[in-house]
Structure formats: C-alpha cells, structure tokens
C-alpha cells in the first residue's frame, strides 16, 4: 500500500461493484449523529473508518499493519419488520445489505490489503436518528507510505565530542 487513499478507493470500488443498494459511501466522521449539520447523503449509506491494532517494522520506512476497518451501515428506517407486516420484505432489505457486506469482504485480498476477516457485528446508538450497524473487519497491509516523505542520505557522519576533552569520535553512516 502506497497510501491510505488507495485503500479507501479500493474498498469503495469493491462496494460499488459487489453490493447493490448502497447509495452513499464515505469516510466515517459520525455523520449520523449530526444530520442537520452534515452534508446531506442518501441512504442506505456505508461509512468506513480505519484503526491500527498493531504494527511490525518490516524494514526501512515500511510496516506490516494489522488494521481494523469498521463499516458503518446506516439505514434510515426499518419500517415494519414484525412477522406478518405487509412491507416486511422491504424492511428486511437492511439485513440483506449487512450479509452482502460480510460476503463481499470476509476472506478477501485486494491490491492494498490481505487476509480480511469479520470480527464483529453490532448496532450503534444514534439517538433515534435511524438504524446504524457496525460491521468490523481486520486485515493486514504493508504500509510503505512513509517512504515517499524521506530521502535516502549517504555518507552521513555523526561527530560526538567528549566532554572536557579535545578528542572526538566519528561514527560513519
């Protein structure tokens, strides 16, 4: 992975290609709890957030990252999901979307990630602003994004002066 933008775009494109019914994809910034202040979005909406669980240095300016990806599925209403409701099938489409997210990502590998697996599924409180579920996955990625911000330096010498002495040591780089 060269940058986080590539990962986000890859996951967004995968949602667009494999999950029908999602009308909005965005990065998570708690939009559903501030509906009047946020940019309006269509529902059902899928939001993503990234969280590092663990890192292992892989060499100069590269890390293996165990990453948590939270998919927040926001659905404006369930309508009537009770048994025998006249619009139960339409209301239960929300569950189809959650299943499709699981099926679309669990066990997958992409250009920017590998070993994706679902580890959690739970409702989130929105304070009455609709229905929000978080589907949590972990995956591995090789993060080399730091490398583009540093230039290689050759022949760097560090000089360490001994206190109260005229003698110095040079450590070749």
N, C-alpha and C positions, 0 to 999 in steps of 0.2 A: 504494500500500500504506500503510495507516494504522498497522499494527503487525505484528510478526513472528508473533504468534499467529494472525492472519488467514491468513497464508501457510501456516503449518503445518496449520491446519484445512482449508484448500482442498486442499492436496496429499493429506492423509489421506482426505478425502472422495472425491477422484478415484480413489485406490487402491481404496477400498471399492466404488465404482460400476463400475470397469472391470477390476479384476483379481481373478478368483475364486481362492480357495485361500490367500490371506494371512489368517492367523488373529490376528495381533497387529501393531499399528502404534504406534510410539513414537519419541520423540526419542532419538538415539544418545548413550549415555554409557558405551560399552564394556561393555555388559551381558554379552555372551557370554564375556568373559574372567573374569567374576566370578559365575558361575551360582549358586554356593551362597550368595552374599551378596545377590544381586539379588532383586527382586520376581519371582516365577515368571511366565513368559509361555509362551503356546502357540506352536508352530511349524507351518508356516513363519512367520517374523516379519520385518517390514520396519521398519528404523530409519532415521531421517533426521538429517542434520547440515547446517548452513549455514556457509559460509565466504565472506567477502568477498574477491574477487580485485582489484577496482578500484572506485573511486568518482569521480564527477564532480559537482561542485556545480552545481545547477540553479537556484539562486536561494535566497532566504532560507529556511533550515531544510529544504531538500529536496536530495536527491541521487539521481542515477542510479547504481544499483549493479549491477556485473557480479558475479553471485552464483554460487558453486559449491554445488550440492546433491549430497550423497552419500547414496545409498540403499544401506543395508547389508541384504542378503537373507541371513537365517540359516535354514538347513535342518539339522535335527538329524542326518540321515544320508542317504547316497546309496543305502544298501542295496547291491544288486549292479547296477552299471552296465555290467559287461563284456558283450561281444557274446554273445548266446545265454543270458543269465541268465533264469531263469524270471520274475523280477519286474523286468526291465529297464525296461519301460514306466513302472511306478510310480516307480522310482528316477530316471528321467529327467524326471519332472514338474518337478524343480528347474529344468531348462533352459527349460521352458515358462514358468515364472514370470519368469525373467530376461528372456526375449523379450517377455513381456507388459508388464513394466516399461518396457522400451525403447519398445515400440509405444504404450504409454499416455501417455508424456511427450515423446518426441522430436518436435519440430516443433509443439509446442502453445503456446498462450497462454491464460492464465486471467485472473481478476479482479485478481490480485495480482502477476502476472509476465507476461513475454512472451519470445518467441524461445528457448524451451527446446530445448537440443540435447545429445545424449550426446557426451561427450568421453573417457570411459574406462570400462574394464570389467576387473576383476582380482580374483583370490582374495586373501583376507586370512588371515593365520595366526591360528589360535585356540588353538594349543597342544593340539590334539586334542579340542576341545570341540564338534565338529560342523563344518559347512561354512558358510563365510561368504564372500560375494562382495560387492564394492563396485561399484556402477554409478554413475558420476559424470556429472552434467549441469551445464551452465551456463545461466543465464537472465539477463534484465535485469529490473530493477524500479525503480520510482520510490518512494524511501523518504521519506515525509513524517512519519515517526513522531516526529521531534524537535520538530515544530511545536506539539504539544499540551503541551509542557513549558515553553514560553516565552510570555510575554505581550508584546504589542506595547506599546512605550513611545513617547509623543510628547513633543516639546519637551524633549529631554534636552540639557542644556548641560554641556560639559566646560570647566573652567577650568584653564588652565596658567599657573602663576606662574613668571616668570623669576627665576632665582637671583640674589640680591644686588640686585634691583631691585623697586621698588614697582609696576611696570607689570604688568598681567596681560592675557591674551588669552582671549577667549571663542569657542569653536567651537560654532556652533549645530548641533543634532542633527536 
